[in-house]
Amino acid sequence: MGFTGFPDEAFVFYEGLEADNSKTYFTRHKHLYEDAVRAPMLALTDELADEFGTAQLFRPYRDVRFAKDKSPYKTHQGAFIDLMPGIGLYVEVSAAGLFIAGGIYTQAADQVARYRAAVDEDLSGKPLQSIVAELTAAGYTLEGDRLKTRPRGVPEDHPRIELLRHRSLYAGLRLEPEPWVHTEEVRGRVRESWRAYGPLVAWLCTHVRGSELPRR
C-alpha cells in the first residue's frame, strides 16, 4: 500500500496515550499504533527515500533508566534520515500534528567547537547567516539548544552572536492536524520542507561533520 496520509486514528491514539501513558493503554491500542501510525510513516519515508535517503523509525519506548519521568512510551512517532551522525532530516507525527525538521540535534564537544569556529569565520559564517535568513523568511522556525549568554570569549557585538549561542541548530515547521494530513498532501509538504533544509544540512555536514571523539 502506498502512502495516503495519516488517518484520524493516529491522532486519537496519541491523544489517548498522553492521557494514559501506560502499558495497559498501549497494549490495548497497539493495533492503532501499528496500522495508523507506524505503517503510514514507513510508507511515507519509503516513498521519499529515492531523493533523501533511507529513514530510521524510532522505537515507541522511552529510555527511562536515568529519567525522572518514568512514562514508558513516547507521545510521538519520529523518523530520521541520518546523513552524518546527528545531522539529517526528521519528520514526526503526534497528537499536535506534524513536525518537519532538518539540521543537527545533538552535538559533542568537538562538533560544538567546529560549529562555533565556522560561524565565527566570515567565509563560512556569512553563508550560514544567509541560509538561516532565507529559511525564516520562508516561514520556518530556527530551533535548537542555546546558551542564555554568549559563549566565552565572543564579543557582544559579534554580527552572528545569535547563531554562536546555539549548541544545536535545526529548522522546523509545525503543522496542526487539519484535514489535509489524512491525504497524500503530507508527502508533498515533507518533500518541500526537506528540500528547503538542504542548504542548512549541507553546511552542517561540511563544517561540523560527525563527532571524532571516542565513544564512551
C-alpha positions in Angstrom: 0.0 0.0 0.0 1.3 3.5 -0.9 1.2 6.5 1.4 -2.3 8.0 1.6 -1.9 10.2 4.7 -2.2 9.7 8.4 -5.7 8.6 9.4 -7.6 10.3 12.2 -6.9 7.2 14.4 -3.2 8.2 14.6 -4.0 11.4 16.4 -6.7 9.7 18.5 -4.1 7.1 19.6 -1.7 9.8 20.7 -4.4 11.8 22.5 -5.2 8.7 24.5 -1.6 8.0 25.2 -1.0 11.5 26.5 -3.9 10.9 28.9 -2.9 7.4 29.9 0.8 6.6 29.3 0.7 3.1 30.5 1.4 -0.4 29.2 -2.2 -1.3 29.6 -3.3 1.5 27.2 -0.5 0.9 24.7 -1.1 -2.9 24.6 -4.9 -2.4 24.2 -4.4 0.0 21.4 -1.3 -1.4 19.8 -3.2 -2.2 16.6 -3.9 1.6 16.2 -0.2 2.3 16.6 0.8 -0.4 14.0 -1.9 0.5 11.4 -2.5 4.2 11.8 1.0 5.4 12.9 3.8 3.1 12.1 2.6 1.7 8.7 1.8 5.2 7.2 5.2 6.6 8.5 7.0 3.7 6.9 5.1 4.2 3.6 5.8 8.0 3.7 9.6 7.6 4.3 9.9 4.8 1.8 8.3 7.0 -0.9 10.8 9.8 -0.2 13.9 7.6 0.1 15.0 7.8 -3.5 15.5 11.6 -3.1 16.6 11.9 0.5 17.8 8.5 1.7 16.6 5.8 4.0 14.9 6.8 7.2 15.1 5.1 10.6 11.9 4.9 12.6 12.4 5.5 16.3 11.1 2.9 18.8 7.9 3.9 20.7 9.5 3.1 24.0 11.3 5.7 26.2 14.6 5.1 27.9 13.6 5.8 31.5 16.7 4.5 33.2 18.0 7.9 34.2 14.9 9.9 33.7 12.7 11.5 36.4 9.7 11.0 34.1 9.1 7.2 34.1 6.3 7.3 31.4 7.1 4.3 29.3 6.1 5.5 25.9 6.9 8.4 23.6 3.9 10.5 22.7 5.1 10.9 19.1 6.5 8.8 16.2 9.6 10.2 14.6 11.6 9.1 11.6 15.2 10.4 10.9 17.4 10.3 7.9 21.0 10.3 9.3 23.2 12.0 6.7 26.0 12.3 9.2 25.9 11.4 12.9 23.2 13.7 14.4 22.8 15.6 11.2 19.9 15.0 8.9 16.2 15.2 8.2 13.3 14.5 10.5 9.5 14.0 10.5 7.2 13.4 13.4 3.5 12.7 14.0 1.8 13.3 17.3 -1.5 14.5 18.8 -0.4 18.0 18.0 0.0 17.3 14.2 3.2 17.1 12.2 6.7 18.4 12.8 9.1 18.5 9.9 12.7 19.4 10.6 16.3 19.4 9.4 19.7 20.1 10.9 21.8 18.9 13.9 20.0 17.7 17.0 22.9 16.9 19.5 26.5 18.0 19.3 29.5 16.5 21.0 32.2 18.9 22.3 34.3 18.7 19.2 31.2 19.4 17.0 30.3 22.5 19.0 33.9 23.7 18.7 33.9 23.2 14.9 30.4 24.8 14.6 31.4 28.0 16.5 34.7 28.3 14.6 32.8 28.1 11.3 30.1 30.6 12.4 32.8 33.0 13.7 34.7 32.9 10.4 33.2 35.3 7.8 33.9 32.9 4.9 31.7 30.2 6.3 29.6 32.2 8.8 28.1 34.6 6.4 26.7 31.8 4.1 25.0 30.2 7.2 23.6 33.6 8.1 22.1 33.9 4.6 20.7 30.3 4.8 19.0 30.9 8.1 17.6 34.2 6.9 16.1 32.5 3.8 14.5 29.8 6.0 13.0 32.2 8.5 11.7 34.4 5.7 10.0 31.3 4.2 8.2 30.6 7.4 10.4 28.0 9.1 11.5 28.4 12.7 15.1 28.2 13.9 15.4 25.9 16.9 17.9 24.0 19.0 19.7 24.1 22.3 21.1 27.6 23.0 23.1 29.3 25.7 21.4 32.1 27.5 24.5 34.2 27.3 27.2 34.5 24.7 29.9 31.9 24.5 33.1 32.6 26.4 35.4 35.0 24.5 32.8 36.1 22.0 32.2 39.9 21.9 28.7 41.2 22.5 28.7 42.9 19.1 29.6 39.9 17.1 27.5 40.0 13.9 26.4 36.4 14.3 26.1 36.3 18.1 22.6 34.6 18.0 24.0 31.7 15.9 27.0 31.4 18.1 24.7 30.8 21.1 23.5 27.6 19.5 24.7 24.2 20.7 22.5 22.5 18.2 20.7 24.0 15.2 17.8 22.9 13.1 15.0 24.4 11.2 11.4 23.2 11.8 7.8 23.5 10.7 4.9 22.6 12.9 1.6 21.8 11.3 -1.7 21.2 13.1 -3.8 18.0 12.2 -6.0 19.7 9.6 -8.0 17.6 7.1 -5.1 17.5 4.6 -3.0 15.4 6.9 -5.3 12.5 6.0 -4.2 12.8 2.4 -1.2 12.4 0.1 -0.5 16.1 0.5 1.6 15.2 3.5 4.2 13.7 1.3 4.5 16.9 -0.8 4.8 19.1 2.3 7.5 17.0 3.8 9.4 16.9 0.5 9.1 20.7 0.1 10.4 21.3 3.6 13.3 18.8 3.4 14.4 20.4 0.1 14.3 23.8 1.8 16.5 22.4 4.6 19.1 21.1 2.1 21.5 24.1 2.3 21.5 24.1 6.1 22.1 20.4 6.3 24.8 20.6 3.7 26.5 23.5 5.6 26.5 21.4 8.8 27.8 18.3 7.0 30.7 20.4 5.6 31.7 22.4 8.6 30.6 20.4 11.6 30.6 16.8 10.5 30.2 13.8 12.9 31.9 13.7 16.2 35.5 12.4 16.1 35.7 11.8 19.8 35.9 8.2 21.0 32.6 6.7 22.2 32.3 6.3 26.0 
